[in-house]
Amino acid sequence: MLKPKMVFTALAVWFFFHIVIFWFMNPAGVEAFIDSEKGQLLGRQLGYFGGTCCIIIGVVMFLLRDLDLALAKRVLLGVGGSLVILDAILIATNNSAMNKFPDEPMLQTPLPAVALWIGLTAYTLYVGFTAED
């Protein structure tokens, strides 16, 4: 459970799951919240771009599963550091959305998803620091 291969697999699955959010759930949300046709087009395009980025990241994480231990630990520490930055941005944007639009919970990332992001970040960093043969 504390092997780099498991972490890379969990990261790949997490990013592949985001394809559903960005490609299939995003257009409905964009249409519900944006009145302008240009704004809707831009919102959908950003969602498709985000989904494509998630595919790329998921494939890379899946392909990194067979790295040797020393290199895998370095990659996990780099990915974990990046996830810490992502967590900070996620929390900041959630707080901003909560303050500006308190009656619109769809504009915020669900708290269980935030908890999963933070847990996955901790798991990545923990294995990056402690993994052994």
C-alpha positions in Angstrom: 0.0 0.0 0.0 2.9 2.3 0.6 4.7 1.6 -2.7 5.2 4.2 -5.3 3.4 2.1 -7.9 0.2 2.3 -5.8 0.5 6.1 -5.5 1.0 6.5 -9.2 -2.0 4.3 -9.8 -4.1 6.3 -7.4 -3.0 9.5 -9.0 -3.8 8.2 -12.5 -7.3 7.0 -11.5 -8.0 10.4 -9.8 -7.0 12.4 -12.8 -8.9 10.1 -15.2 -12.0 10.6 -13.1 -11.7 14.3 -13.7 -12.4 13.7 -17.4 -16.0 13.0 -16.4 -16.2 16.3 -14.5 -14.6 18.4 -17.2 -16.0 16.8 -20.3 -19.5 15.7 -19.2 -20.5 17.7 -16.2 -19.0 21.1 -17.1 -21.2 21.9 -20.1 -24.4 21.7 -18.0 -22.9 23.9 -15.3 -21.7 26.4 -17.8 -25.1 26.6 -19.4 -26.8 27.0 -16.0 -24.6 29.9 -14.8 -23.5 31.8 -17.9 -26.0 33.7 -19.9 -23.7 35.0 -22.7 -23.2 32.7 -25.7 -19.5 33.7 -25.9 -19.1 33.0 -22.2 -20.6 29.6 -22.5 -18.3 28.8 -25.4 -15.3 29.9 -23.4 -16.4 28.0 -20.3 -16.9 24.8 -22.3 -13.6 25.2 -24.1 -11.8 25.6 -20.7 -13.5 22.5 -19.5 -12.4 20.5 -22.5 -8.9 21.8 -22.1 -8.9 20.8 -18.4 -10.2 17.3 -19.3 -7.5 16.9 -21.9 -4.8 18.0 -19.4 -6.2 15.4 -17.0 -5.9 12.7 -19.7 -2.3 13.7 -20.2 -1.5 13.8 -16.5 -3.3 10.5 -15.9 -1.4 8.7 -18.7 1.9 10.1 -17.4 1.1 8.9 -13.9 0.2 5.5 -15.2 3.4 5.2 -17.2 5.5 6.2 -14.2 4.4 3.2 -12.2 7.5 1.2 -13.2 10.2 3.6 -12.2 13.0 2.4 -9.9 12.6 3.4 -6.3 15.1 6.2 -6.0 13.7 8.0 -9.1 10.1 7.3 -8.1 10.6 8.9 -4.7 12.0 12.0 -6.4 9.1 12.2 -8.8 6.6 11.6 -5.9 8.1 14.5 -4.0 7.9 16.8 -7.0 4.3 15.7 -7.7 3.4 16.1 -4.0 4.9 19.6 -3.9 2.8 20.5 -6.9 -0.3 19.0 -5.3 0.3 21.2 -2.2 0.2 24.2 -4.4 -2.9 22.9 -6.1 -4.5 22.3 -2.7 -3.8 25.9 -1.7 -5.3 27.2 -4.9 -8.3 25.0 -4.5 -9.0 26.1 -0.9 -8.4 29.8 -1.8 -10.9 29.6 -4.8 -13.4 27.8 -2.6 -13.2 30.4 0.0 -13.6 33.2 -2.6 -16.6 31.5 -4.2 -18.2 30.9 -0.7 -17.7 34.6 0.2 -18.9 36.0 -3.1 -21.7 33.6 -3.8 -22.9 32.0 -0.6 -26.2 30.8 -2.1 -24.5 29.0 -5.0 -22.9 25.8 -3.8 -22.4 24.5 -7.4 -19.6 27.1 -7.8 -17.6 25.5 -5.0 -15.6 22.2 -5.1 -17.5 19.8 -2.8 -15.8 19.3 0.6 -15.4 15.5 0.1 -13.4 16.2 -3.1 -11.3 18.8 -1.3 -10.6 16.2 1.5 -9.7 13.6 -1.2 -7.3 16.0 -2.8 -5.6 16.8 0.5 -5.5 13.1 1.4 -4.0 12.2 -1.9 -1.4 14.9 -1.4 -0.5 13.6 2.0 -0.3 10.0 0.7 1.9 11.1 -2.2 4.3 13.1 0.1 4.4 10.3 2.7 5.3 7.6 0.3 7.8 10.0 -1.4 9.6 10.4 1.9 9.3 7.0 3.4 9.2 4.4 0.6 11.7 1.6 0.9 12.4 -1.7 -0.9 
